[in-house]
Amino acid sequence: MIIKLLICSVIGYLLGSVSGSIVTSKVFFKSDVRQHGSGNAGMTNSLRVYGVGAAVSTTLIDALKSVIAMVVSAHIGGVYAMIAAGAGVMLGHAYPLFFGFRGGKCVICIAVVGSFLSWQTVAIAVGMFAAIVLTTKIVSLGSCCAMLTAIAAACLLKVEAAPLIFIILACSFVIFLHRGNIKRILNGTEKKIKVKGGAAK
């Protein structure tokens, strides 16, 4: 079983290291998204720098790699293997092997991975994310609130122990990755998202 978990975590990490925003920026725009905007390799920065098309491409790639990791691991070893793969995907996305260990903040990845473990938890968190972003126009605030909501929802829904522990740790990890954003939110300097002419400002 330990070998299966290791295999799934490695598969997850390698898939996670395929960063949607970096691949999109290099293939379609011949540049590196991390050299523009906020410097983050994520969907929001792709939207700001390159526009809606790049954001969609980023989302599809990051979602697809997470789905593949979870489906493959489910066939290898069930829920524990899925958790190992999910953890690998998130670590790979945040610290990608193929791109100098400078990646994104795992919001799309945790949404997909979490959906395989407790879709109800993710549905509630996504609702909170949408409400916060539509109200404040601050994506990072919506992401952090969604993580806190997911933790609370998973506890209230009495998700099984192993998935619950993963959700708590994974969401905490995402919040940690947003620590710079949190400082700017508290200082009132975090940028709001506003789509204009195909790109976000």
KENU-634895 format. One record per residue (C-alpha): x, y, z; residue number from 1; residue in one letter. Coordinates in Angstrom, 1 decimal, decimal comma, m for minus. Example, Ala and Ser with C-alpha at 12.3 -4.5 7.8 and 13.67 -1.06 7.14 Angstrom:
BEGIN
+--------+--------+--------+-----+--------+
|     px |     py |     pz | num | residu |
+--------+--------+--------+-----+--------+
|   12,3 |   m4,5 |    7,8 |   1 |      A |
|   13,7 |   m1,1 |    7,1 |   2 |      S |
+--------+--------+--------+-----+--------+
END
This chain:
BEGIN
+--------+--------+--------+-----+--------+
|     px |     py |     pz | num | residu |
+--------+--------+--------+-----+--------+
|    0,0 |    0,0 |    0,0 |   1 |      M |
|    2,8 |    2,4 |    0,8 |   2 |      I |
|    4,3 |    1,8 |   m2,6 |   3 |      I |
|    1,0 |    2,6 |   m4,2 |   4 |      K |
|    0,7 |    5,8 |   m2,2 |   5 |      L |
|    4,2 |    6,9 |   m3,3 |   6 |      L |
|    3,5 |    6,1 |   m6,9 |   7 |      I |
|    0,3 |    8,2 |   m6,8 |   8 |      C |
|    2,0 |   11,1 |   m5,1 |   9 |      S |
|    4,7 |   11,1 |   m7,7 |  10 |      V |
|    2,1 |   10,9 |  m10,5 |  11 |      I |
|    0,2 |   13,8 |   m8,9 |  12 |      G |
|    3,4 |   15,9 |   m8,5 |  13 |      Y |
|    4,5 |   15,4 |  m12,1 |  14 |      L |
|    1,0 |   16,2 |  m13,4 |  15 |      L |
|    0,8 |   19,2 |  m11,0 |  16 |      G |
|    4,1 |   20,5 |  m12,3 |  17 |      S |
|    2,4 |   21,1 |  m15,7 |  18 |      V |
|    1,4 |   24,7 |  m14,9 |  19 |      S |
|   m1,6 |   25,8 |  m17,1 |  20 |      G |
|   m0,7 |   29,5 |  m17,0 |  21 |      S |
|    3,0 |   29,0 |  m17,8 |  22 |      I |
|    2,3 |   26,6 |  m20,6 |  23 |      V |
|   m0,3 |   28,9 |  m22,0 |  24 |      T |
|    1,9 |   32,0 |  m21,8 |  25 |      S |
|    4,9 |   30,2 |  m23,4 |  26 |      K |
|    3,0 |   28,4 |  m26,2 |  27 |      V |
|    0,6 |   31,2 |  m27,2 |  28 |      F |
|    2,3 |   34,4 |  m26,1 |  29 |      F |
|    6,0 |   33,4 |  m26,3 |  30 |      K |
|    6,6 |   34,8 |  m22,8 |  31 |      S |
|    6,4 |   33,8 |  m19,1 |  32 |      D |
|    3,3 |   34,9 |  m17,2 |  33 |      V |
|    5,5 |   35,1 |  m14,1 |  34 |      R |
|    7,4 |   38,1 |  m15,6 |  35 |      Q |
|    4,2 |   40,1 |  m15,8 |  36 |      H |
|    1,5 |   41,5 |  m13,5 |  37 |      G |
|    1,6 |   40,0 |  m10,0 |  38 |      S |
|    4,3 |   37,5 |  m11,0 |  39 |      G |
|    2,0 |   34,6 |  m10,0 |  40 |      N |
|    1,5 |   31,6 |  m12,2 |  41 |      A |
|   m2,2 |   31,4 |  m11,9 |  42 |      G |
|   m5,5 |   32,0 |  m13,6 |  43 |      M |
|   m6,1 |   35,5 |  m12,3 |  44 |      T |
|   m2,7 |   36,8 |  m13,4 |  45 |      N |
|   m3,2 |   35,1 |  m16,8 |  46 |      S |
|   m6,6 |   37,0 |  m17,1 |  47 |      L |
|   m5,0 |   40,3 |  m16,2 |  48 |      R |
|   m2,0 |   39,9 |  m18,5 |  49 |      V |
|   m3,3 |   38,0 |  m21,5 |  50 |      Y |
|   m7,1 |   38,1 |  m21,3 |  51 |      G |
|  m10,1 |   35,8 |  m21,0 |  52 |      V |
|   m8,8 |   33,2 |  m23,5 |  53 |      G |
|   m5,6 |   32,6 |  m21,6 |  54 |      A |
|   m7,6 |   32,4 |  m18,3 |  55 |      A |
|   m9,8 |   29,7 |  m19,8 |  56 |      V |
|   m6,8 |   27,8 |  m21,2 |  57 |      S |
|   m5,1 |   28,0 |  m17,8 |  58 |      T |
|   m8,3 |   26,8 |  m16,0 |  59 |      T |
|   m8,8 |   23,8 |  m18,4 |  60 |      L |
|   m5,2 |   22,6 |  m18,1 |  61 |      I |
|   m5,1 |   22,9 |  m14,3 |  62 |      D |
|   m8,5 |   21,2 |  m14,0 |  63 |      A |
|   m7,6 |   18,5 |  m16,4 |  64 |      L |
|   m4,3 |   17,5 |  m14,8 |  65 |      K |
|   m6,1 |   17,3 |  m11,4 |  66 |      S |
|   m8,9 |   15,1 |  m12,9 |  67 |      V |
|   m6,3 |   12,8 |  m14,5 |  68 |      I |
|   m4,4 |   12,4 |  m11,2 |  69 |      A |
|   m7,5 |   11,6 |   m9,2 |  70 |      M |
|   m9,0 |    9,2 |  m11,7 |  71 |      V |
|   m5,7 |    7,3 |  m12,2 |  72 |      V |
|   m5,1 |    7,1 |   m8,4 |  73 |      S |
|   m8,6 |    6,0 |   m7,7 |  74 |      A |
|   m8,0 |    2,9 |   m9,9 |  75 |      H |
|   m4,7 |    2,3 |   m8,2 |  76 |      I |
|   m5,6 |    2,4 |   m4,6 |  77 |      G |
|   m8,9 |    4,1 |   m3,6 |  78 |      G |
|   m9,4 |    7,1 |   m1,4 |  79 |      V |
|   m6,0 |    7,1 |    0,3 |  80 |      Y |
|   m4,3 |    6,9 |   m3,1 |  81 |      A |
|   m6,5 |    9,8 |   m4,3 |  82 |      M |
|   m5,4 |   11,8 |   m1,3 |  83 |      I |
|   m1,8 |   11,1 |   m2,0 |  84 |      A |
|   m2,3 |   12,1 |   m5,6 |  85 |      A |
|   m4,2 |   15,2 |   m4,6 |  86 |      G |
|   m1,4 |   16,3 |   m2,3 |  87 |      A |
|    1,1 |   15,7 |   m5,1 |  88 |      G |
|   m0,9 |   17,8 |   m7,6 |  89 |      V |
|   m1,0 |   20,7 |   m5,2 |  90 |      M |
|    2,7 |   20,5 |   m4,4 |  91 |      L |
|    3,5 |   20,2 |   m8,1 |  92 |      G |
|    1,3 |   23,2 |   m8,9 |  93 |      H |
|    2,8 |   25,4 |   m6,2 |  94 |      A |
|    6,4 |   24,2 |   m6,7 |  95 |      Y |
|    6,6 |   22,9 |  m10,3 |  96 |      P |
|    9,5 |   20,6 |  m11,2 |  97 |      L |
|    9,5 |   21,8 |  m14,8 |  98 |      F |
|    9,4 |   25,5 |  m14,1 |  99 |      F |
|   12,0 |   26,3 |  m11,4 | 100 |      G |
|    9,7 |   25,5 |   m8,5 | 101 |      F |
|    7,8 |   28,8 |   m8,9 | 102 |      R |
|    4,1 |   28,1 |   m9,5 | 103 |      G |
|    0,6 |   29,1 |   m8,6 | 104 |      G |
|   m1,7 |   29,1 |   m5,6 | 105 |      K |
|   m3,6 |   25,9 |   m6,1 | 106 |      C |
|   m7,2 |   27,2 |   m6,0 | 107 |      V |
|   m8,3 |   25,4 |   m9,2 | 108 |      I |
|   m6,4 |   22,3 |   m8,1 | 109 |      C |
|   m8,0 |   22,1 |   m4,6 | 110 |      I |
|  m11,5 |   22,7 |   m6,1 | 111 |      A |
|  m11,1 |   19,7 |   m8,5 | 112 |      V |
|   m9,3 |   17,4 |   m6,0 | 113 |      V |
|  m11,8 |   18,3 |   m3,3 | 114 |      G |
|  m14,7 |   17,5 |   m5,6 | 115 |      S |
|  m13,6 |   13,9 |   m5,7 | 116 |      F |
|  m13,5 |   13,7 |   m2,0 | 117 |      L |
|  m16,6 |   15,7 |   m1,0 | 118 |      S |
|  m18,3 |   17,6 |   m3,8 | 119 |      W |
|  m20,8 |   19,1 |   m1,4 | 120 |      Q |
|  m18,0 |   20,8 |    0,5 | 121 |      T |
|  m16,6 |   22,2 |   m2,7 | 122 |      V |
|  m20,0 |   23,4 |   m3,9 | 123 |      A |
|  m20,5 |   25,4 |   m0,7 | 124 |      I |
|  m17,0 |   26,8 |   m1,0 | 125 |      A |
|  m17,5 |   27,8 |   m4,6 | 126 |      V |
|  m20,7 |   29,6 |   m3,6 | 127 |      G |
|  m18,8 |   31,6 |   m1,1 | 128 |      M |
|  m16,0 |   32,4 |   m3,6 | 129 |      F |
|  m18,5 |   33,7 |   m6,1 | 130 |      A |
|  m20,3 |   35,8 |   m3,5 | 131 |      A |
|  m17,1 |   37,4 |   m2,3 | 132 |      I |
|  m15,6 |   38,1 |   m5,7 | 133 |      V |
|  m18,9 |   39,5 |   m7,1 | 134 |      L |
|  m19,2 |   41,7 |   m4,1 | 135 |      T |
|  m15,6 |   42,9 |   m3,6 | 136 |      T |
|  m13,9 |   42,2 |   m7,0 | 137 |      K |
|  m11,0 |   40,8 |   m5,1 | 138 |      I |
|  m10,2 |   37,2 |   m6,2 | 139 |      V |
|   m7,6 |   36,5 |   m3,5 | 140 |      S |
|  m10,1 |   37,4 |   m0,8 | 141 |      L |
|  m12,7 |   35,1 |   m2,4 | 142 |      G |
|  m10,2 |   32,3 |   m2,5 | 143 |      S |
|   m9,2 |   32,6 |    1,1 | 144 |      C |
|  m12,8 |   32,9 |    2,3 | 145 |      C |
|  m13,6 |   29,8 |    0,2 | 146 |      A |
|  m10,8 |   27,8 |    1,9 | 147 |      M |
|  m12,1 |   28,8 |    5,3 | 148 |      L |
|  m15,7 |   27,9 |    4,2 | 149 |      T |
|  m14,5 |   24,5 |    2,9 | 150 |      A |
|  m12,9 |   23,6 |    6,2 | 151 |      I |
|  m16,1 |   24,6 |    8,1 | 152 |      A |
|  m18,4 |   22,9 |    5,6 | 153 |      A |
|  m16,3 |   19,6 |    5,7 | 154 |      A |
|  m16,6 |   19,6 |    9,5 | 155 |      C |
|  m20,3 |   20,3 |    9,5 | 156 |      L |
|  m21,0 |   17,7 |    6,8 | 157 |      L |
|  m19,0 |   15,2 |    8,8 | 158 |      K |
|  m16,7 |   14,2 |    6,0 | 159 |      V |
|  m14,8 |   11,0 |    6,7 | 160 |      E |
|  m11,6 |   11,3 |    8,7 | 161 |      A |
|   m8,9 |   11,0 |    6,0 | 162 |      A |
|  m10,6 |   13,3 |    3,4 | 163 |      P |
|  m11,4 |   15,7 |    6,3 | 164 |      L |
|   m7,8 |   15,9 |    7,4 | 165 |      I |
|   m6,7 |   16,4 |    3,8 | 166 |      F |
|   m9,2 |   19,2 |    3,2 | 167 |      I |
|   m8,1 |   21,0 |    6,3 | 168 |      I |
|   m4,4 |   20,7 |    5,5 | 169 |      L |
|   m4,9 |   21,5 |    1,8 | 170 |      A |
|   m7,1 |   24,6 |    2,4 | 171 |      C |
|   m4,6 |   25,8 |    5,0 | 172 |      S |
|   m1,8 |   25,4 |    2,5 | 173 |      F |
|   m3,7 |   27,5 |   m0,1 | 174 |      V |
|   m4,2 |   30,2 |    2,5 | 175 |      I |
|   m0,5 |   30,1 |    3,3 | 176 |      F |
|    0,3 |   30,5 |   m0,4 | 177 |      L |
|   m1,9 |   33,7 |   m0,3 | 178 |      H |
|    0,0 |   35,2 |    2,6 | 179 |      R |
|    1,3 |   38,1 |    0,4 | 180 |      G |
|   m2,3 |   38,8 |   m0,8 | 181 |      N |
|   m3,6 |   38,7 |    2,8 | 182 |      I |
|   m1,0 |   41,4 |    3,8 | 183 |      K |
|   m2,2 |   43,6 |    0,9 | 184 |      R |
|   m5,8 |   43,0 |    1,7 | 185 |      I |
|   m5,2 |   44,1 |    5,3 | 186 |      L |
|   m3,3 |   47,2 |    4,0 | 187 |      N |
|   m6,0 |   48,0 |    1,5 | 188 |      G |
|   m3,6 |   47,7 |   m1,5 | 189 |      T |
|   m4,8 |   44,4 |   m3,1 | 190 |      E |
|   m5,9 |   44,9 |   m6,7 | 191 |      K |
|   m9,5 |   44,4 |   m7,7 | 192 |      K |
|  m10,4 |   42,4 |  m10,8 | 193 |      I |
|  m12,1 |   44,2 |  m13,7 | 194 |      K |
|  m12,4 |   42,8 |  m17,2 | 195 |      V |
|  m12,2 |   45,3 |  m19,9 | 196 |      K |
|  m11,5 |   44,7 |  m23,6 | 197 |      G |
|  m10,9 |   41,0 |  m23,0 | 198 |      G |
|   m8,3 |   41,5 |  m20,3 | 199 |      A |
|   m8,6 |   42,2 |  m16,6 | 200 |      A |
|   m7,3 |   45,4 |  m15,1 | 201 |      K |
+--------+--------+--------+-----+--------+
END
